[in-house]
Protein backbone atom coordinates (compact mmCIF):
# COMPACT_ATOMS: atom_id res chain seq x y z
CA UNK A 1 0.00 0.00 0.00
CA UNK A 2 1.62 3.20 -1.14
CA UNK A 3 1.24 6.53 0.55
CA UNK A 4 0.05 9.50 -1.39
CA UNK A 5 2.21 12.60 -1.45
CA UNK A 6 -0.30 14.55 0.66
CA UNK A 7 -0.38 11.88 3.37
CA UNK A 8 3.41 11.69 3.34
CA UNK A 9 3.69 15.49 3.64
CA UNK A 10 1.25 15.50 6.59
CA UNK A 11 3.24 12.80 8.35
CA UNK A 12 6.52 14.69 7.84
CA UNK A 13 4.94 17.90 9.15
CA UNK A 14 3.51 16.07 12.19
CA UNK A 15 6.91 14.49 12.89
CA UNK A 16 8.67 17.84 12.66
CA UNK A 17 6.07 19.37 14.98
CA UNK A 18 6.57 16.61 17.56
CA UNK A 19 10.33 17.12 17.44
CA UNK A 20 10.52 20.92 17.28
CA UNK A 21 7.55 22.07 19.40
CA UNK A 22 8.79 20.87 22.83
CA UNK A 23 12.16 22.53 22.23
CA UNK A 24 10.55 25.82 21.26
CA UNK A 25 8.18 25.67 24.24
CA UNK A 26 11.10 25.00 26.60
CA UNK A 27 13.13 27.88 25.19
CA UNK A 28 10.11 30.18 25.50
CA UNK A 29 9.64 29.14 29.14
CA UNK A 30 13.34 29.72 29.82
CA UNK A 31 13.26 33.20 28.31
CA UNK A 32 10.07 34.04 30.20
CA UNK A 33 11.59 32.97 33.53
CA UNK A 34 14.72 35.00 32.82
CA UNK A 35 12.57 38.05 32.08
CA UNK A 36 10.58 37.59 35.31
CA UNK A 37 13.49 37.27 37.71
CA UNK A 38 14.26 40.26 39.86
CA UNK A 39 17.81 41.22 38.90
CA UNK A 40 17.96 44.10 41.37
CA UNK A 41 17.14 41.83 44.32
CA UNK A 42 19.79 39.32 43.22
CA UNK A 43 22.40 42.10 42.98
CA UNK A 44 21.52 43.34 46.48
CA UNK A 45 21.97 39.86 47.93
CA UNK A 46 25.34 39.46 46.19
CA UNK A 47 26.49 42.88 47.43
CA UNK A 48 25.44 42.06 51.01
CA UNK A 49 27.30 38.74 50.85
CA UNK A 50 30.43 40.45 49.54
CA UNK A 51 30.28 43.09 52.30
CA UNK A 52 29.87 40.34 54.90
CA UNK A 53 32.87 38.45 53.51
CA UNK A 54 35.01 41.61 53.53
CA UNK A 55 33.94 42.72 57.00
CA UNK A 56 36.46 41.68 59.69
CA UNK A 57 33.82 41.66 62.42
CA UNK A 58 31.35 39.40 60.64
CA UNK A 59 27.82 40.35 59.61
CA UNK A 60 26.94 44.05 59.26
CA UNK A 61 23.53 43.74 60.85
CA UNK A 62 22.95 43.76 64.62
CA UNK A 63 22.76 40.38 66.27
CA UNK A 64 20.44 40.07 69.25
CA UNK A 65 21.65 37.76 71.97
CA UNK A 66 18.77 36.19 73.87
CA UNK A 67 18.95 34.31 77.10
CA UNK A 68 17.47 30.82 77.22
CA UNK A 69 14.36 32.09 78.97
CA UNK A 70 13.80 34.81 76.36
CA UNK A 71 14.50 32.51 73.41
CA UNK A 72 12.02 29.90 74.57
CA UNK A 73 8.60 30.10 72.92
CA UNK A 74 7.14 29.02 76.26
CA UNK A 75 8.25 32.30 77.88
CA UNK A 76 5.85 34.24 75.65
CA UNK A 77 2.85 32.18 76.76
CA UNK A 78 3.68 32.41 80.49
CA UNK A 79 3.14 28.65 80.89
CA UNK A 80 4.85 26.62 83.57
CA UNK A 81 7.99 25.01 82.27
CA UNK A 82 9.85 21.80 83.07
CA UNK A 83 13.51 21.72 82.04
CA UNK A 84 14.93 18.49 80.63
CA UNK A 85 17.72 17.06 82.79
CA UNK A 86 19.56 15.66 79.75
CA UNK A 87 19.65 18.57 77.29
CA UNK A 88 18.25 21.52 79.27
CA UNK A 89 15.40 22.24 76.83
CA UNK A 90 12.34 23.90 78.39
CA UNK A 91 9.16 21.82 77.95
CA UNK A 92 5.51 22.30 78.88
CA UNK A 93 4.79 21.02 82.38
CA UNK A 94 2.31 18.38 81.09
CA UNK A 95 4.86 16.92 78.63
CA UNK A 96 5.89 13.31 79.13
CA UNK A 97 8.91 13.40 76.80
CA UNK A 98 11.40 16.16 75.95
CA UNK A 99 10.64 17.86 72.64
CA UNK A 100 14.34 18.04 71.75
CA UNK A 101 16.01 14.78 72.84
CA UNK A 102 12.88 12.64 73.49
CA UNK A 103 14.01 11.47 76.93
CA UNK A 104 11.29 10.86 79.49
CA UNK A 105 10.67 13.82 81.80
CA UNK A 106 10.16 13.47 85.54
N, CA, C and O atoms as a GROMACS GRO file, in nm:
protein
  424
    1UNK      N    1   0.083  -0.116   0.000
    1UNK     CA    2   0.000   0.000   0.000
    1UNK      C    3   0.090   0.125   0.000
    1UNK      O    4   0.170   0.145   0.091
    2UNK      N    5   0.075   0.204  -0.099
    2UNK     CA    6   0.162   0.320  -0.114
    2UNK      C    7   0.094   0.444  -0.059
    2UNK      O    8  -0.028   0.460  -0.067
    3UNK      N    9   0.175   0.530  -0.003
    3UNK     CA   10   0.124   0.653   0.055
    3UNK      C   11   0.117   0.762  -0.052
    3UNK      O   12   0.204   0.772  -0.138
    4UNK      N   13   0.013   0.839  -0.045
    4UNK     CA   14   0.005   0.950  -0.139
    4UNK      C   15   0.098   1.061  -0.092
    4UNK      O   16   0.141   1.061   0.023
    5UNK      N   17   0.128   1.152  -0.179
    5UNK     CA   18   0.221   1.260  -0.145
    5UNK      C   19   0.164   1.351  -0.036
    5UNK      O   20   0.239   1.403   0.046
    6UNK      N   21   0.034   1.371  -0.034
    6UNK     CA   22  -0.030   1.455   0.066
    6UNK      C   23  -0.019   1.390   0.203
    6UNK      O   24   0.014   1.456   0.302
    7UNK      N   25  -0.046   1.259   0.209
    7UNK     CA   26  -0.038   1.188   0.337
    7UNK      C   27   0.105   1.186   0.388
    7UNK      O   28   0.129   1.200   0.508
    8UNK      N   29   0.200   1.168   0.297
    8UNK     CA   30   0.341   1.169   0.334
    8UNK      C   31   0.382   1.307   0.386
    8UNK      O   32   0.454   1.317   0.486
    9UNK      N   33   0.338   1.413   0.321
    9UNK     CA   34   0.369   1.549   0.364
    9UNK      C   35   0.310   1.576   0.502
    9UNK      O   36   0.376   1.638   0.586
   10UNK      N   37   0.188   1.531   0.528
   10UNK     CA   38   0.126   1.550   0.659
   10UNK      C   39   0.201   1.476   0.768
   10UNK      O   40   0.217   1.526   0.879
   11UNK      N   41   0.248   1.356   0.736
   11UNK     CA   42   0.324   1.280   0.835
   11UNK      C   43   0.459   1.347   0.866
   11UNK      O   44   0.503   1.350   0.981
   12UNK      N   45   0.524   1.400   0.764
   12UNK     CA   46   0.652   1.469   0.784
   12UNK      C   47   0.630   1.595   0.868
   12UNK      O   48   0.708   1.622   0.959
   13UNK      N   49   0.525   1.670   0.839
   13UNK     CA   50   0.494   1.790   0.916
   13UNK      C   51   0.462   1.755   1.060
   13UNK      O   52   0.508   1.823   1.151
   14UNK      N   53   0.384   1.649   1.083
   14UNK     CA   54   0.351   1.607   1.219
   14UNK      C   55   0.477   1.564   1.294
   14UNK      O   56   0.493   1.596   1.412
   15UNK      N   57   0.565   1.492   1.227
   15UNK     CA   58   0.691   1.449   1.289
   15UNK      C   59   0.778   1.568   1.327
   15UNK      O   60   0.835   1.572   1.436
   16UNK      N   61   0.789   1.665   1.237
   16UNK     CA   62   0.867   1.784   1.266
   16UNK      C   63   0.806   1.861   1.384
   16UNK      O   64   0.879   1.913   1.469
   17UNK      N   65   0.674   1.868   1.389
   17UNK     CA   66   0.607   1.937   1.498
   17UNK      C   67   0.637   1.869   1.632
   17UNK      O   68   0.666   1.935   1.732
   18UNK      N   69   0.631   1.736   1.633
   18UNK     CA   70   0.657   1.661   1.756
   18UNK      C   71   0.802   1.679   1.801
   18UNK      O   72   0.830   1.677   1.921
   19UNK      N   73   0.893   1.696   1.708
   19UNK     CA   74   1.033   1.712   1.744
   19UNK      C   75   1.065   1.856   1.783
   19UNK      O   76   1.137   1.879   1.880
   20UNK      N   77   1.014   1.952   1.710
   20UNK     CA   78   1.052   2.092   1.728
   20UNK      C   79   0.970   2.164   1.836
   20UNK      O   80   1.024   2.248   1.908
   21UNK      N   81   0.843   2.133   1.848
   21UNK     CA   82   0.754   2.207   1.940
   21UNK      C   83   0.800   2.202   2.085
   21UNK      O   84   0.803   2.307   2.149
   22UNK      N   85   0.835   2.087   2.142
   22UNK     CA   86   0.879   2.087   2.283
   22UNK      C   87   1.004   2.172   2.305
   22UNK      O   88   1.016   2.238   2.409
   23UNK      N   89   1.096   2.172   2.210
   23UNK     CA   90   1.216   2.253   2.223
   23UNK      C   91   1.182   2.401   2.223
   23UNK      O   92   1.233   2.477   2.305
   24UNK      N   93   1.095   2.442   2.132
   24UNK     CA   94   1.055   2.582   2.126
   24UNK      C   95   0.978   2.624   2.251
   24UNK      O   96   0.998   2.735   2.302
   25UNK      N   97   0.892   2.537   2.302
   25UNK     CA   98   0.818   2.568   2.424
   25UNK      C   99   0.913   2.581   2.544
   25UNK      O  100   0.896   2.669   2.627
   26UNK      N  101   1.012   2.493   2.552
   26UNK     CA  102   1.110   2.500   2.660
   26UNK      C  103   1.190   2.629   2.653
   26UNK      O  104   1.210   2.695   2.754
   27UNK      N  105   1.236   2.665   2.534
   27UNK     CA  106   1.313   2.788   2.519
   27UNK      C  107   1.228   2.910   2.552
   27UNK      O  108   1.278   3.006   2.611
   28UNK      N  109   1.100   2.908   2.515
   28UNK     CA  110   1.011   3.018   2.550
   28UNK      C  111   0.991   3.028   2.700
   28UNK      O  112   0.990   3.139   2.755
   29UNK      N  113   0.976   2.915   2.768
   29UNK     CA  114   0.964   2.914   2.914
   29UNK      C  115   1.090   2.968   2.978
   29UNK      O  116   1.083   3.047   3.073
   30UNK      N  117   1.206   2.927   2.928
   30UNK     CA  118   1.334   2.972   2.982
   30UNK      C  119   1.348   3.123   2.970
   30UNK      O  120   1.386   3.190   3.065
   31UNK      N  121   1.317   3.176   2.852
   31UNK     CA  122   1.326   3.320   2.830
   31UNK      C  123   1.227   3.394   2.920
   31UNK      O  124   1.259   3.500   2.974
   32UNK      N  125   1.107   3.340   2.934
   32UNK     CA  126   1.007   3.404   3.020
   32UNK      C  127   1.051   3.408   3.165
   32UNK      O  128   1.033   3.510   3.233
   33UNK      N  129   1.110   3.299   3.215
   33UNK     CA  130   1.159   3.297   3.353
   33UNK      C  131   1.275   3.393   3.372
   33UNK      O  132   1.286   3.457   3.477
   34UNK      N  133   1.363   3.404   3.273
   34UNK     CA  134   1.472   3.500   3.282
   34UNK      C  135   1.420   3.643   3.286
   34UNK      O  136   1.474   3.727   3.358
   35UNK      N  137   1.314   3.671   3.210
   35UNK     CA  138   1.257   3.805   3.208
   35UNK      C  139   1.187   3.837   3.340
   35UNK      O  140   1.182   3.953   3.379
   36UNK      N  141   1.134   3.737   3.408
   36UNK     CA  142   1.058   3.759   3.531
   36UNK      C  143   1.146   3.771   3.654
   36UNK      O  144   1.100   3.824   3.756
   37UNK      N  145   1.268   3.723   3.650
   37UNK     CA  146   1.349   3.726   3.771
   37UNK      C  147   1.382   3.870   3.807
   37UNK      O  148   1.389   3.957   3.721
   38UNK      N  149   1.403   3.892   3.934
   38UNK     CA  150   1.426   4.026   3.986
   38UNK      C  151   1.577   4.048   3.997
   38UNK      O  152   1.638   4.013   4.098
   39UNK      N  153   1.636   4.105   3.894
   39UNK     CA  154   1.781   4.122   3.891
   39UNK      C  155   1.831   4.215   4.000
   39UNK      O  156   1.939   4.194   4.054
   40UNK      N  157   1.754   4.316   4.034
   40UNK     CA  158   1.796   4.410   4.137
   40UNK      C  159   1.806   4.342   4.274
   40UNK      O  160   1.900   4.367   4.349
   41UNK      N  161   1.710   4.255   4.305
   41UNK     CA  162   1.714   4.183   4.432
   41UNK      C  163   1.834   4.090   4.437
   41UNK      O  164   1.900   4.079   4.541
   42UNK      N  165   1.864   4.022   4.328
   42UNK     CA  166   1.979   3.932   4.322
   42UNK      C  167   2.109   4.010   4.342
   42UNK      O  168   2.198   3.963   4.413
   43UNK      N  169   2.120   4.128   4.282
   43UNK     CA  170   2.240   4.210   4.298
   43UNK      C  171   2.255   4.257   4.443
   43UNK      O  172   2.366   4.260   4.495
   44UNK      N  173   2.144   4.292   4.508
   44UNK     CA  174   2.152   4.334   4.648
   44UNK      C  175   2.201   4.221   4.737
   44UNK      O  176   2.281   4.244   4.828
   45UNK      N  177   2.154   4.100   4.713
   45UNK     CA  178   2.197   3.986   4.793
   45UNK      C  179   2.345   3.959   4.771
   45UNK      O  180   2.418   3.932   4.867
   46UNK      N  181   2.391   3.967   4.647
   46UNK     CA  182   2.534   3.946   4.619
   46UNK      C  183   2.619   4.055   4.685
   46UNK      O  184   2.725   4.024   4.739
   47UNK      N  185   2.574   4.180   4.680
   47UNK     CA  186   2.649   4.288   4.743
   47UNK      C  187   2.656   4.270   4.894
   47UNK      O  188   2.761   4.292   4.955
   48UNK      N  189   2.545   4.229   4.956
   48UNK     CA  190   2.544   4.206   5.101
   48UNK      C  191   2.639   4.093   5.137
   48UNK      O  192   2.711   4.101   5.236
   49UNK      N  193   2.640   3.986   5.057
   49UNK     CA  194   2.730   3.874   5.085
   49UNK      C  195   2.876   3.916   5.070
   49UNK      O  196   2.960   3.874   5.149
   50UNK      N  197   2.906   3.998   4.971
   50UNK     CA  198   3.043   4.045   4.954
   50UNK      C  199   3.085   4.134   5.070
   50UNK      O  200   3.198   4.122   5.118
   51UNK      N  201   2.995   4.224   5.117
   51UNK     CA  202   3.028   4.309   5.230
   51UNK      C  203   3.052   4.226   5.355
   51UNK      O  204   3.141   4.256   5.434
   52UNK      N  205   2.972   4.121   5.372
   52UNK     CA  206   2.987   4.034   5.490
   52UNK      C  207   3.120   3.961   5.484
   52UNK      O  208   3.186   3.945   5.586
   53UNK      N  209   3.160   3.915   5.365
   53UNK     CA  210   3.287   3.846   5.351
   53UNK      C  211   3.405   3.939   5.377
   53UNK      O  212   3.507   3.897   5.431
   54UNK      N  213   3.392   4.065   5.337
   54UNK     CA  214   3.501   4.161   5.353
   54UNK      C  215   3.508   4.220   5.493
   54UNK      O  216   3.613   4.269   5.534
   55UNK      N  217   3.399   4.215   5.567
   55UNK     CA  218   3.394   4.272   5.700
   55UNK      C  219   3.474   4.187   5.798
   55UNK      O  220   3.453   4.066   5.805
   56UNK      N  221   3.567   4.248   5.874
   56UNK     CA  222   3.646   4.168   5.969
   56UNK      C  223   3.567   4.127   6.091
   56UNK      O  224   3.605   4.031   6.159
   57UNK      N  225   3.458   4.197   6.122
   57UNK     CA  226   3.382   4.166   6.242
   57UNK      C  227   3.267   4.071   6.217
   57UNK      O  228   3.196   4.035   6.311
   58UNK      N  229   3.245   4.030   6.094
   58UNK     CA  230   3.135   3.940   6.064
   58UNK      C  231   3.020   4.014   5.999
   58UNK      O  232   3.043   4.107   5.922
   59UNK      N  233   2.897   3.975   6.027
   59UNK     CA  234   2.782   4.035   5.961
   59UNK      C  235   2.766   4.183   5.998
   59UNK      O  236   2.802   4.225   6.107
   60UNK      N  237   2.710   4.262   5.903
   60UNK     CA  238   2.694   4.405   5.926
   60UNK      C  239   2.557   4.441   5.980
   60UNK      O  240   2.521   4.559   5.982
   61UNK      N  241   2.480   4.346   6.023
   61UNK     CA  242   2.353   4.374   6.086
   61UNK      C  243   2.363   4.337   6.233
   61UNK      O  244   2.441   4.249   6.270
   62UNK      N  245   2.284   4.404   6.319
   62UNK     CA  246   2.295   4.376   6.462
   62UNK      C  247   2.244   4.237   6.496
   62UNK      O  248   2.143   4.191   6.442
   63UNK      N  249   2.314   4.171   6.584
   63UNK     CA  250   2.276   4.038   6.627
   63UNK      C  251   2.225   4.048   6.770
   63UNK      O  252   2.296   4.095   6.859
   64UNK      N  253   2.102   4.005   6.793
   64UNK     CA  254   2.044   4.007   6.926
   64UNK      C  255   2.080   3.879   6.998
   64UNK      O  256   2.059   3.769   6.946
   65UNK      N  257   2.133   3.893   7.117
   65UNK     CA  258   2.165   3.776   7.197
   65UNK      C  259   2.054   3.760   7.300
   65UNK      O  260   2.029   3.850   7.380
   66UNK      N  261   1.986   3.646   7.296
   66UNK     CA  262   1.877   3.619   7.387
   66UNK      C  263   1.920   3.517   7.491
   66UNK      O  264   1.997   3.426   7.461
   67UNK      N  265   1.870   3.533   7.609
   67UNK     CA  266   1.894   3.431   7.710
   67UNK      C  267   1.804   3.313   7.680
   67UNK      O  268   1.712   3.323   7.599
   68UNK      N  269   1.829   3.201   7.746
   68UNK     CA  270   1.748   3.082   7.722
   68UNK      C  271   1.601   3.106   7.754
   68UNK      O  272   1.513   3.057   7.683
   69UNK      N  273   1.574   3.182   7.859
   69UNK     CA  274   1.436   3.209   7.897
   69UNK      C  275   1.366   3.297   7.794
   69UNK      O  276   1.248   3.277   7.766
   70UNK      N  277   1.439   3.394   7.736
   70UNK     CA  278   1.380   3.481   7.636
   70UNK      C  279   1.363   3.408   7.503
   70UNK      O  280   1.266   3.434   7.431
   71UNK      N  281   1.454   3.320   7.469
   71UNK     CA  282   1.450   3.252   7.341
   71UNK      C  283   1.344   3.143   7.338
   71UNK      O  284   1.302   3.102   7.230
   72UNK      N  285   1.300   3.097   7.451
   72UNK     CA  286   1.202   2.990   7.457
   72UNK      C  287   1.064   3.040   7.417
   72UNK      O  288   1.020   3.143   7.467
   73UNK      N  289   0.995   2.970   7.327
   73UNK     CA  290   0.860   3.010   7.292
   73UNK      C  291   0.764   2.997   7.411
   73UNK      O  292   0.658   3.058   7.410
   74UNK      N  293   0.801   2.920   7.510
   74UNK     CA  294   0.714   2.902   7.626
   74UNK      C  295   0.714   3.027   7.714
   74UNK      O  296   0.619   3.048   7.790
   75UNK      N  297   0.820   3.110   7.705
   75UNK     CA  298   0.824   3.230   7.788
   75UNK      C  299   0.721   3.332   7.744
   75UNK      O  300   0.676   3.413   7.825
   76UNK      N  301   0.684   3.330   7.616
   76UNK     CA  302   0.585   3.424   7.565
   76UNK      C  303   0.445   3.388   7.613
   76UNK      O  304   0.360   3.477   7.628
   77UNK      N  305   0.418   3.262   7.637
   77UNK     CA  306   0.285   3.218   7.676
   77UNK      C  307   0.266   3.215   7.826
   77UNK      O  308   0.155   3.189   7.874
   78UNK      N  309   0.372   3.240   7.902
   78UNK     CA  310   0.368   3.241   8.049
   78UNK      C  311   0.317   3.108   8.105
   78UNK      O  312   0.246   3.107   8.205
   79UNK      N  313   0.353   2.998   8.041
   79UNK     CA  314   0.314   2.865   8.089
   79UNK      C  315   0.422   2.814   8.184
   79UNK      O  316   0.536   2.859   8.178
   80UNK      N  317   0.385   2.721   8.269
   80UNK     CA  318   0.484   2.662   8.357
   80UNK      C  319   0.572   2.568   8.274
   80UNK      O  320   0.526   2.500   8.183
   81UNK      N  321   0.699   2.568   8.309
   81UNK     CA  322   0.799   2.501   8.228
   81UNK      C  323   0.872   2.397   8.311
   81UNK      O  324   0.901   2.419   8.428
   82UNK      N  325   0.901   2.284   8.248
   82UNK     CA  326   0.985   2.180   8.307
   82UNK      C  327   1.108   2.169   8.219
   82UNK      O  328   1.097   2.152   8.098
   83UNK      N  329   1.227   2.178   8.280
   83UNK     CA  330   1.351   2.172   8.204
   83UNK      C  331   1.400   2.028   8.199
   83UNK      O  332   1.401   1.958   8.300
   84UNK      N  333   1.441   1.984   8.083
   84UNK     CA  334   1.493   1.849   8.063
   84UNK      C  335   1.628   1.837   8.134
   84UNK      O  336   1.713   1.924   8.120
   85UNK      N  337   1.646   1.728   8.208
   85UNK     CA  338   1.772   1.706   8.279
   85UNK      C  339   1.886   1.671   8.183
   85UNK      O  340   2.002   1.697   8.214
   86UNK      N  341   1.853   1.612   8.068
   86UNK     CA  342   1.956   1.566   7.975
   86UNK      C  343   2.010   1.680   7.889
   86UNK      O  344   2.132   1.699   7.882
   87UNK      N  345   1.919   1.755   7.824
   87UNK     CA  346   1.965   1.857   7.729
   87UNK      C  347   1.935   1.999   7.774
   87UNK      O  348   1.987   2.093   7.713
   88UNK      N  349   1.854   2.018   7.876
   88UNK     CA  350   1.825   2.152   7.927
   88UNK      C  351   1.718   2.227   7.849
   88UNK      O  352   1.702   2.347   7.868
   89UNK      N  353   1.644   2.159   7.762
   89UNK     CA  354   1.539   2.224   7.684
   89UNK      C  355   1.416   2.246   7.769
   89UNK      O  356   1.373   2.155   7.840
   90UNK      N  357   1.358   2.367   7.764
   90UNK     CA  358   1.234   2.390   7.839
   90UNK      C  359   1.116   2.322   7.769
   90UNK      O  360   1.102   2.332   7.648
   91UNK      N  361   1.033   2.253   7.846
   91UNK     CA  362   0.916   2.182   7.794
   91UNK      C  363   0.793   2.223   7.875
   91UNK      O  364   0.806   2.271   7.987
   92UNK      N  365   0.677   2.203   7.818
   92UNK     CA  366   0.551   2.230   7.888
   92UNK      C  367   0.543   2.135   8.008
   92UNK      O  368   0.592   2.022   8.001
   93UNK      N  369   0.483   2.181   8.115
   93UNK     CA  370   0.479   2.102   8.238
   93UNK      C  371   0.408   1.968   8.218
   93UNK      O  372   0.445   1.870   8.282
   94UNK      N  373   0.307   1.961   8.131
   94UNK     CA  374   0.231   1.838   8.109
   94UNK      C  375   0.302   1.740   8.015
   94UNK      O  376   0.252   1.630   7.994
   95UNK      N  377   0.417   1.777   7.960
   95UNK     CA  378   0.486   1.692   7.863
   95UNK      C  379   0.542   1.568   7.931
   95UNK      O  380   0.593   1.575   8.043
   96UNK      N  381   0.533   1.456   7.862
   96UNK     CA  382   0.589   1.330   7.913
   96UNK      C  383   0.732   1.311   7.864
   96UNK      O  384   0.816   1.258   7.936
   97UNK      N  385   0.759   1.355   7.740
   97UNK     CA  386   0.891   1.340   7.680
   97UNK      C  387   0.944   1.477   7.637
   97UNK      O  388   0.866   1.566   7.604
   98UNK      N  389   1.075   1.493   7.637
   98UNK     CA  390   1.140   1.616   7.595
   98UNK      C  391   1.119   1.636   7.444
   98UNK      O  392   1.130   1.542   7.367
   99UNK      N  393   1.088   1.759   7.405
   99UNK     CA  394   1.064   1.786   7.264
   99UNK      C  395   1.192   1.788   7.182
   99UNK      O  396   1.186   1.779   7.059
  100UNK      N  397   1.307   1.798   7.247
  100UNK     CA  398   1.434   1.804   7.175
  100UNK      C  399   1.502   1.667   7.167
  100UNK      O  400   1.536   1.621   7.059
  101UNK      N  401   1.523   1.603   7.283
  101UNK     CA  402   1.601   1.478   7.284
  101UNK      C  403   1.515   1.353   7.310
  101UNK      O  404   1.566   1.241   7.307
  102UNK      N  405   1.386   1.372   7.333
  102UNK     CA  406   1.288   1.264   7.349
  102UNK      C  407   1.315   1.174   7.470
  102UNK      O  408   1.271   1.058   7.472
  103UNK      N  409   1.386   1.225   7.570
  103UNK     CA  410   1.401   1.147   7.693
  103UNK      C  411   1.278   1.171   7.780
  103UNK      O  412   1.213   1.275   7.770
  104UNK      N  413   1.247   1.076   7.865
  104UNK     CA  414   1.129   1.086   7.949
  104UNK      C  415   1.153   1.188   8.060
  104UNK      O  416   1.256   1.186   8.127
  105UNK      N  417   1.057   1.277   8.078
  105UNK     CA  418   1.067   1.382   8.180
  105UNK      C  419   1.012   1.331   8.313
  105UNK      O  420   0.925   1.243   8.317
  106UNK      N  421   1.063   1.387   8.421
  106UNK     CA  422   1.016   1.347   8.554
  106UNK      C  423   0.886   1.413   8.587
  106UNK      O  424   0.831   1.391   8.695
   0.00000   0.00000   0.00000
